[in-house]
Amino acid sequence: MQRALFLSLFAALEALMLAHGQAARAGDFDKFDFSLRFPAAISRFATYADVAGVGGASAASKFQSSVNPASVALEPMPKGTSVSASPQFSTVHFDQGTRLDVFVESLVIDAGSAGRFMPTLAQVRSNKAADKSGLDYDFDMDQAQLGWGRRFGETWAGGVNLIAARSNTDFSTGGVNDSHTNDHTYGARVGVLNRVTERLNLGFVADYAIVPSETDAGAITHDTTHQVLLRPGVAFEYAKGSTLYVDYQFGRFANDTGSLVVNRFYAGAEQRIFEWLFLRGGVAADTRANTTYTAGLGLYPTDWISVDFGFQQNSLPELDPNFGRARTYGVSGSVSF
């Protein structure tokens, strides 16, 4: 019965993906400046492979991999443990030849009545490859985050995540830079999570970031990008260990070049096959008829060890005008002690 329900849910997700996919296109993204499209694309990204496998939907997830900082505190840690370490790796391959490699290291530390803390470091590195216009693209970023979450009663949790990052972007011809951009990002994310019933969770996440940048393209210019993201979500456990996730995301990115508004829907299902094996599938679609489909696998040999794998096709459509379609492969692990 559980597997039949999972197959029905996955078939519905596949039908939605195919319906959108027939009209899939880059939308009107080519009308927007790269400085708007790049952060919009990154706001889709899920570093945890379990989240990537269910289409990126996680605002109401009870697991620490959720985009919602409140989720770090809702569930008890494995018995006898107070620290969880999670390494994550994702690689994004674009049709044009550009590749982005993402390395993430995070800890969850249980501080008792003070809540739980989640420090995270991330590094992004690209290869050097030509984009559709013939310019060589090179990118690197280093990011630090400090998250905190705490339960407020039996059914509520809240959390905050502070983010700081620096990045460099180069477009060049024959080894000579056409432009070099240096960005600094300062942001905050807040979230709440409510366990409505034993099977139903509701979550809400809000992000704000400010990104001052300096670009040298023969003359030095300065600009500041403002980012706002709002994300409600639902998680329904339709059978023990098997969950359906649905999120909606609104985003606005604005600087001196203009503004870009995105509306996205994420949906996915996680089906427990055995106590230690989970299969995942999902889809994400925006109002510009861009569709991403996803799949994943989770291995949980013990309560304190897990390994997840995720795949996303057409994962960053905002960057299609520069690099073509993207495929994302991810793996993440967790060890509690």
HELIX and SHEET records of a PDB file:
HELIX    1   1 GLN A    2  GLY A   21  1                                  20    
HELIX    2   2 PHE A   29  LYS A   31  5                                   3    
HELIX    3   3 PHE A   34  ILE A   42  1                                   9    
HELIX    4   4 ALA A   49  GLY A   53  1                                   5    
HELIX    5   5 SER A   71  LEU A   74  1                                   4    
HELIX    6   6 GLY A  112  ALA A  114  5                                   3    
HELIX    7   7 PRO A  317  LEU A  319  5                                   3    
HELIX    8   8 ASP A  320  PHE A  323  1                                   4    
SHEET    1   A15 ALA A 129  ALA A 130  0                                        
SHEET    2   A15 ASP A 136  ARG A 151 -1                                        
SHEET    3   A15 ARG A 116  SER A 126 -1                                        
SHEET    4   A15 ARG A  99  ASP A 110 -1                                        
SHEET    5   A15 VAL A  83  PHE A  94 -1                                        
SHEET    6   A15 ALA A 326  SER A 336 -1                                        
SHEET    7   A15 ILE A 305  GLN A 313 -1                                        
SHEET    8   A15 THR A 291  THR A 302 -1                                        
SHEET    9   A15 LEU A 277  ASP A 286 -1                                        
SHEET   10   A15 GLY A 258  PHE A 274 -1                                        
SHEET   11   A15 SER A 242  ASN A 255 -1                                        
SHEET   12   A15 ILE A 220  ALA A 239 -1                                        
SHEET   13   A15 LEU A 200  ASP A 216 -1                                        
SHEET   14   A15 VAL A 176  ARG A 195 -1                                        
SHEET   15   A15 TRP A 156  THR A 173 -1                                        
END                                                                             
